[in-house]
């Protein structure tokens, strides 16, 4: 997913950019509100992270203008302006969240994932597996930071069985019974599971040698 970051404090902009890129986002940063505003009409973004007091157009005016033009991309304000009037103005301009500086980057990640989940899905069928990994239990789609992970039919079935029995060890025999309903070479099952694990950005499937596999939450 692509994030527009408007922040005129250079070191903070770099820190946020590096953090978000490490967890899978693409970030384009700006220190000037007018330049950020222009970029929005040239590049599609999935999320806006906006400081308020920046050169050019301030964050409140930028978002207010976008909302008047029908832009509904979720936006989070990052600002040291902490009084209630500022908070009210931020929400009236159309933000979905408002984070007071200084903040922990992990808190920022949590708020981003919540904003994306609320905007792009109602959340009722989403299972948050942590670290940006989300499973849609209705569509059987696994995603990382909003981007779908391509799985084969068998990999989806294996993942579904592991989730069904999360916090329990799933043996090869259980996979045979629940997916195929007949004997399947255990070596082939292990290959499928290893392929699935390689596709996951987070190592949530653990191998209990000689017993089976488990997702612990």
Secondary structure, 3 states (H helix, E strand, C coil): CEEEEECCCHHHHHHHHHHHHHCCCEEEEECEHHHHHHHHCCCCCCEEEECCCCECCCHHHHHHHHHHCCCCCCEEEEECCCCHHHHHHHHHCCCCEEEECCCCHHHHHHHHHHHHHHHHCCCCCEEEEECCEEEECCCCEEEECCEECCCCHHHHHHHHHHHHCCCCCECHHHHHHHHHCCCCCHHHHHHHHHHHHHHCCCCCEEEECCCEEEECC
